[in-house]
Amino acid sequence: MNDNNFESKTNEAQRIDLLFLGNFVHQLVNPLNGVAGTLDNVVDGIYKGAEINQKINAARAQIEQCIHLTKNLAFFSEISSEQKLLSAPKKEGIVILPQSIIEALQFYSELGAKRNIKIGLTDKVTQYKIKGRPEALRQVFMNLFDNAVKYGIPDTTISVTPTVQKRTGALRVSFENHSIGFSSHDAEKIFALGFRSQEAKASIALSTGLGLYLCREIMRTFFGGDVTAAHSRRRGISTFTVIFPKDSWYL
């Protein structure tokens, strides 16, 4: 590689890094400003009666979103440091489904309610035990709920369905909802760091493009699994499927 090409690639990487950082800060600062404004109004007595609890709950949801974004950045830092991953002791445990899914969806009940998007878990009884880091898998589920709520169609339901594939023995957890969608050409690209489909850009101006990237990286790094995406234009339904290989889970 000649010096000009190297310099061009370096400048492009720096531009992407700055764009990512700018988007991340924007998404973090905006809800924090909203929380500060809400607390000021509560102190000043602008809200009355039941409205106070409503506004405080909304502020809490904004803070939880900030926590979620910060955790994404922490996982991104960890996964990006290959040497750190190789030298660090394994933090394995046991994740229980549907408990982990329920814990993740609680972060999005308030945001989903604003758009009247409900979340339905089709099997609340069967307990699947998965080997791996509970906080890592919870972050995968949170990212998928975040994506489904942000780009979902109001007045619809996000259906979460765990199934076992007979042929391979893999456990598959599908997240299915009516959404703005994406083209078949973008079904793999949306897992690339920083990539956003044209549909996503038209719906929400700024985003880090980090959530789905982390979903796949966490699944591959910590669980030996994967995440896939598909969208049916005819039905208007997007499906994200989290896949755990046969030897990574048990009943």
N, C-alpha and C positions, 0 to 999 in steps of 0.2 A: 504494500500500500504506500503510495507516495504521500509527501507531506501535505499537499493540498487536500487530498481525500481524507486524510486523518484529521486535519483541522476542521474540515466541513462536518465530519461525523461528530467530532467533539462539540462543535458549536450547536449542532442539532440536538445532541443529548442534553446540553446545558439549557437550551430553549425549552425542551420538554420538561426538564426538571423544574424550571422556573414557573412554567405554566401549571404543572401539577401542584407546586407549592402555593401558587396564587389561588387556585381553585380550592385547595384544602383549607387555607386560611379563611377564604370567603365563606365556605360552608360552616366553619367553626364559629366565626365571629358573628354572623347574622343571627343565629339562634341565641347566642349569649347576650347580644344586644336586646333581643326580644324579652329574655328572662329579666334583664336589668330593668327594662321599661315596665314590665308587669309588677315587679317588686316595688318600684317607685310608686306606681298607681295604687297598690295595696296599702302602702304606708300613708299615702296622701288621702286615703279614704274615698277614692274615686269609685271603687267597686263596692257593692252593697250585697248583703245577704248571701244567697246561694251562688251568686256570680263570683264571689271571692274564691270559693273552692274550685269552681270551674276554671278560673284563670290560673290558679296555683297548679292544678293538675296539668294544664296545658304547658305551663312553664317547666314542670317536671319532665314532661315528654321531650321538651326541647333540650334540657340538660342531658337526658338519657341519649338523645341523638348525638350530642357532642362527645359523650363518653364512648359511644359506638365508633365514631369517626377516629377518636384518639386510639382506641384499641386496634382499629384497622392499620393505623400508622405503625403501631408497635409490632404487629404481626408482619407487616411489610419489611420492617427493619430486621426482624429476626430471620425471616426467610431469605432476604437478600444477602445475609452474611453466611455464606456457605461454610466458612471455617468455624464460625461460632456454632452452627448446627452440628458439625462433625465432632467438635470437642465437648459440647455440652452433654451432661447426663440426660438420659431419656426420662421424660416426665409422663410416663404412661399411667393410665388409670382405666376405669371402666365408665363408659357413657351409657346411660339408660334412655332408650326411646320408649314412650313418647315424652318423657320428662324433659329432655334437652330441648325438644321442639317447643314445648309449652313455655319453658323459661325464655326462649328466644322471642316467641310471638308476643309475650307480655310487653316488650319494648315498643311494639307497633300497634297495640290496641287503640291508643289514643289517636295516633295519626291515621289509622285505618278508619276510625269512627268519623273523623272529619270528612272523609270522602265516601262514607258508608260502604267501605270495603270490609267484608267479614272474612274471618279465617276459620276454615273448617278442617278438623283432623278426622279422617275417616275411620281410623282404628285407634281408640283411646285405651284399649284393654291389653293387647299383646305387648309384652315387654321384650325388646331386643337389647341385648348387651353387646356393646361395641368396644373393642380394645383401642385405647388412644387417649388423647388429652381432651377432657370435657370442655375446657374453655375455648379450645381451638374449634371443636365441632359446633359449639354454640355460636361462635362468630360466623361460621359458614351459614348456619340457619338464619342468623340475624341479617346477614348480607342479602340472602335470598328473599326474606320478608321485606327488607328495605327496598329492593329492586321491584318486587311485585306491587307494593303499595304505591311507590313513586310513579310507576308507569302503567299501573292497572286502571281499568275503566271503573268509574264510580258506580255504586249500586250493584257490585258483583261480589263473588266469593273466591277466595284463594283456597283451593283444596289441596291438602297435604296427605299423601297416600303412601304408606310403606308396603312393599310387596317383596316376595322372595322369588327370584328367577329360577325356574325349575331346572333349566339346562345347565347353568353355571353355579347355582347355589348362592349367587350374589344377592345382597340385600339392596333394594333400590327404594329411595324415598323421593317421590315426585312432588313438585310444587307446580300446580296448574292454575292458571287464572286468565281471564279476559284482559288483554293489554294492548298497548299501541303496537307491539310486535317489532319484528326485525326481519330482514330478508334472509333467505336460505344461505346466501353468500356470506352473511355476517355471523352465522351460527357458531363458527369457531373463532372468528375475529373478536367477538365480544369478551372473550376470556384473556385477550392480550392487554398488557398494562397500558392504561391511558386511552384505549380505543373506546369510542362511543359511536353507535349507529346514527344514521341520519334521523331516524325516528326519535331517538333519545335526545339528540341535540335540538330538534324542533319542539320537544315537549318541555325540557328543562335546559336552560341556557348553560349553566355551569355544573360540572360534576368532576370528581377526581378520576373516574374511570378505574378505580382501584378495587371496588367491591367484588366483582365477578372474577377478576384476576386472582384475588386472594382465595376465593372459594375453591378454585381449581388447585392452586398451589398448596393450600392447607390440606386438601384431601389427598393429594399425591405425596406430600412430604410427611404428614403425620399419620395417615391412615392407609396408604397404599391403594387409595381408591381414585375416584374421578368425579367430574361433574360434566354433564352434557346439556345442550340447549336445543330446542326446536320450536318453531312457530307455524301454526296452521292459519294461513290467510283466510281460508274458507270459513273456519270456525271462529277465527279471531282469538285463538287461545295460544298462550305461550306455556311451554313445559320445561322446567329445569329439573334434572334428575341427578340426585346424589347417589353414587354407587360405592358400596362397600364389598370388597372381595370375600369369597366364601370363608377364608381362614381368619377374617378380622372380626367376626361377630358370632354370637350364639344366643339361644333362647334360655 
